[in-house]
Amino acid sequence: MSRLLQISDTHFGTEQPPVLEALLTFAREHAPDALVLSGDITQRATTRQFAAARRLVEQLAIPHRLVIPGNHDIPLFNLWRRMHAPYARFREAFGPDLEPILDTSDWLIVGVNTTRAWRHKDGDVSDRQILRVSEQLQRAQPGQLRIVVTHQPAQVARQRDAHNLLHGHDAALQSWIAAGADIVMGGHIHLPYVCALHDAYPNLRRRAWCVQAGTAISRRIRREAPNSVNLIHYSATGGEAKAQLERWDFQATCGRFQQVSVHALSLDHATQPRSRHEAEPRPR
């Protein structure tokens, strides 16, 4: 069984040292195989904040990683840099690729840069990005869990958060789910939740899930959601793929992350190649 740790919205510059130490302890104890950092790595996109974030990623010592920028990772007050070199400091810390792909025997994880220099907060996905991600998903191996990572949420759990939705999310989700996405994950609103995308798009006739992470280590928490991370367990054996999502919240009383919820994520793909004559199973 493989494990993926999703952290988001670390907002370095507002990090809490005890929570950061608890996260390092969590990673040592659970030994994830893969790490996803889904944006808003820094608070103000400074060189020092990116360097601190890079140190954390190195200290986590997770073999495979995928990191994408969030809206806070573009300079806010330096307008020249924002318009002419918005990702320079991100690239110095995490490499040149703003839309990385993690491709292993168990995971196909596709990053999407949903930030735009001309947008202060909202995210956007273009037709070209939708097509690129769909084509990559269609090339997945049978045993891989197929995940798309955006920063802004592609689905919300409650209507009052709808203003935070990714621009273009409807077309993106329909295309990505049809192409084989099992999970679309993100952050941005500091609110952890999981919801069934196949309920929103029943015409696609396959199961897919929206997985959102809270803020991992920042003091910028919501009243209803403490610092939290997601841990996904995945296995693909005996012709069947199984995924389980665990949410772990930081508990100040003990100084550790503790498990607070578990969701079985039902999947609609087998681990062996399907005959082209087989019917696609219904999700219910």
Buried (B, 14 or more C-beta within 10 A) or exposed (E): EBBBBBBBBBBBBBBBEBBBBBBEEBBEEBEBBBBBBBBBBBBBBBEEBBBBBBEBBEBBEBEBBBBBBBBBBBBEEBEEBBEEBBBBBBBEBBEEEBBBEBBBEBBBBBBBBBBBBEBEEBBBBBEEBBEBBBEBBEEBBEBBBBBBBBBBBBBBBEEEBEEBBBBBBBEBBBBBBBBBBBBBBBBBBBBBBBBBBBEBBEEBBBBBBBBBBBBBBBEBBEEEBBBBBBBBBBBBEEEEBBBBBBBBBBBEEEEBBEEEBEBEBBBBBBBEEEEEEEEEEEBE
